[in-house]
Amino acid sequence: MAVTVIALLSINESEPQALGEYFRITTPLLERARARIVKRFTLIEPIVGNRPAQMAVIVEYPDREAVDSVFKSREYREAIPFRDRAFLKYEISIGVGDDAPAADAERAR
């Protein structure tokens, strides 16, 4: 079952080298997991509350194992120091749409 991952991100503009290194490591991981970026949003104007991040990215993975193959990999662990410098905000969550059966929503946890 496909799994949707939602990322809320704010880039640290003062660390472009860290951002480049983070993507150098993670891009092949996403390719191997057959993940695809579905949509990117620049968050420009909050209507209520504060802007949660600069951008939102929706990524679709073929299944939960593919998600884990990225975020639980040795390569991803090596990217964490670069990630921590490259992003001011970095929050990743699995999302389930309204049309997903309840059992699928529970299985995604």
Rosetta blueprint (number, residue, H / E / L):
1 M L
2 A L
3 V E
4 T E
5 V E
6 I E
7 A E
8 L E
9 L E
10 S E
11 I E
12 N L
13 E L
14 S L
15 E L
16 P H
17 Q H
18 A H
19 L H
20 G H
21 E H
22 Y H
23 F H
24 R H
25 I H
26 T H
27 T H
28 P H
29 L H
30 L H
31 E H
32 R H
33 A L
34 R L
35 A L
36 R E
37 I E
38 V E
39 K E
40 R E
41 F E
42 T E
43 L L
44 I L
45 E L
46 P L
47 I L
48 V L
49 G L
50 N L
51 R L
52 P L
53 A L
54 Q L
55 M E
56 A E
57 V E
58 I E
59 V E
60 E E
61 Y E
62 P L
63 D L
64 R H
65 E H
66 A H
67 V H
68 D H
69 S H
70 V H
71 F H
72 K L
73 S L
74 R H
75 E H
76 Y H
77 R H
78 E H
79 A H
80 I H
81 P H
82 F H
83 R H
84 D H
85 R H
86 A H
87 F E
88 L E
89 K E
90 Y E
91 E E
92 I E
93 S E
94 I E
95 G E
96 V L
97 G L
98 D L
99 D L
100 A L
101 P L
102 A H
103 A H
104 D H
105 A H
106 E H
107 R H
108 A L
109 R L
